[in-house]
Amino acid sequence: MNTLETIPMANTPSNSSTLSTPPIPKSILTRMFSPVSIGHLRFIIMDCPTESSLSEYLKELKIRGVTDVVRVCEPTYDRNLLIEQNINVHDWPYPDGGIPPAQILTDYLALVEARFGNLTLSKEIIQDKTVTVVDHSPVIAIHCVAGLGRAPVLVAVALIEAGFAPLDAIDFIRKCRRGAFNAHQLKYLIDTYKKRSSKSSFSFLRRAGTPPKENEDKSFFSKVFIG
């Protein structure tokens, strides 16, 4: 007789209960989601859910009216669970701590324009940080692993396209998501990224009507972000 088959399993927890994790407290889950909203643009920056935490994240995504989730890290959960709840999932991964390739930027901005239409915000909306509340308007949630690098970069790109100057976009996002961006990403947004639309951006770190000097942002970056 195989003695292993006769060992009783009573009084032992089931596999499912052993592997299950307690639900994430609402107060903590709420802090994991960082809304970035201005005008008609509505984004959420968040960290990466796992298979075990996805159900809690999904509840919060639905409460917040999220229509699209952009994953810029490698998958850690089944995207079909979101799709079944009518949330579109877009997989555009790129290296941790890095900057988005041109094709990902093209695809991402196409999504942003498809959801929000014309991205351009007026100077008044940018200055006053006005949010236009519209029922059932789209919300795009973006996550990397910790929600501090790759995801904020994509939101910053959208804000720059909408009319923010790079430094203003960085400041606005950091007020919503503390610790966002590393030095490499900051330099990319300030020095390298070129706005694709023709409208000129409006900076509130400069006096209105004063054209930027060629090395102004580079000098600011070096002094403030690098030291």
N, C-alpha and C positions, 0 to 999 in steps of 0.2 A: 504493500500500500504506500502511496506517495503521501508522506506525512504533511507536506506543504498544503495539500488540498483539504486536509481535515482541520487545519487551524481555524478556529472561529474568528470572524471579522466583527463580531458585535462589540459595541462600546468604542469603536474607532470611527473617526470622522470620515465622511465620504471624500473621494478625490475632489469633487467639485467644491465642497466646503473648505477643504484644505488649501486649494489654490485660489479661492476667491479673496478679493481684497475689499476692505471696508469702503463704503462710498466716500468720495471726497467731500469734506465739509463745504457747505455753500459759501461761507466767507472766504475760504481759500480758493475755491474754484472761480469765484468772481474776480479775485485779484489776478488770476491767470489770464484773464481776457482784458485786453487794453483797447477800448474803442478809440479810433481816430476818425473823427467826423468833422466836416466843414462844408458849408454849402450843401450841395446835393451828393457829395462824396461820402461814402460810409464804409470804413474799413475796420477790421478787428485784427490786432496782432496777438498771437497766443503762442504758447509752447506746444510741444508735440504730444498728443495723446498716445496711449498704448492700447493694446487689445483689452486689457483689464479696466482701463479708465475711460474707454471710448463712450460707453453708455452714459456716463455722467457728463462728458463733454457734449455729447449729442443733444442731451436735454437743454444745455445752455445755448448751443447753437440755434436750436429751434426757438427758444424763448427770445433770442436776439434777432430773429428773422434772417439768419444767414442763408444766402442763396448759393454761394460758391465757396469752396475751400481750395486754397492754393497750397500745395505741399512743395516746399523747396528743399526738403531733406529726403533721405531714403525712407520708403514706407515702413511704418511700424504697426499698421492696422489695416484691416480689410476695407478698402474704399467702398465696396458694395453696400456696406451697412449705412453709409451716408447717402449713397445714390438711392437706396430704397426709401429714404425719407425725403426725396426730392431735393437733395443738396448735391450740386455738381462738384466733382473733384477734378482738379487739374494738377497733374504731376509735372513739375518743372524743377527738378533738383539741380543744384550746382554746389561746388565745394564749400565746406564749412569755413566761415570767416572770409569768404571770397566775394566777388562781384558777379552779377548775372551776365551770361553771354548774350550777344546781340539777338540771337533767335529767341531766347526766352523773353527778352525785353519786348520784342515784336509781338509775340503771342500774348504776353501779359497785358500790354497796352491795348491790344485788340479786345481782350476780355473786358478791361476796364471801360473802354469806350462803348462796348456792346451793352454793358449794364447801366452805365451812367450817362451815356450820350456825350455831348460836348463837355470836355473836362474843364474848360476855361472858367475860372472864378473871377469875379470883379475885385478890384482893389479894396472896395469897401468890405466885402465879405472876408477877404484875407485879413484885413486890418482888425475888424471887429470879431473875427472868429465865429461868424454867424453860421448856425446849422439850420438848413431848410428841412423841416420835418414833413415827410410825406408818408402816409400809410402804405405799407407793403412795398416800400422802395427797396431795391436790392442792397445786400450787404455782402462784402467780400471779406472772408477771414483768411489770413495768411499765417502759416506757421513754418518755422524751421525746427530745430531741436529745443532751444531755450527761448526762442522768440526775441533774441537780442541783436541778431546780426542780419542774416539773409532776409528775413521777413520785413523788418523795418526798412531795409534798403529799397524793396519794391514799393512800399508805401511812400517813401520819400520821392522816388521817381515819379509816381503819380501826382504828388503834390507839386513837384517842379513843373511837370507838364501842365498843371492847372494854373500856374502863375506864381507860385512861391519861388523866391530866390533860394538857392541851396541852403544857406545858413539858417534861413527862417524855417525851412522844412525840417531841418535837423532839430532845431530848438523846439518846434511844435511837437514833433514826435517824441522827443525825450521828455517832454512834460507829461505825455501820455504813457510812455514806456521807459521807465528809468533804466539807465545803463545801456540803452540801445547804441549800436554801432561800435566797431573797433576803428583803430587809426587808419587802417588800409581802406575801409569802407568810407570813412569820412573824407579822406583824400580823393577817392573816386567821385563822390557826390559833389565835392567843392571844385575840384580841379579838372576832372576828366569828363564827367557826364555832360552831354550836350542836349539841350532841350530839342525835341523833334518838331514841335509845333512852332509856328512863326511868331506867335505873340511873345513879347518881351516880358520877363518876370519882374516882379515888384518886390523890392527888399525893404523891410522896415528896420534893418540895421544900418541903412544909409538914409540920408536925407532925400526926400522925394524929389525927383528931377535931377539928381546928381548921378551922372553916368559912372559905372564902376571902373576903377583903374585896373590895368592889366594884371597886376600882381597883388591886388587888394585882398582877394579871398585867400590866396596862397599865404600871404603874410599873416592873416587872421588865423588860418589853420595852424601854421607853425607855432604861433604864440600861445594859442588857447588849447589846442588839442595835442600838440607834441611837447611844447615847453621849450 
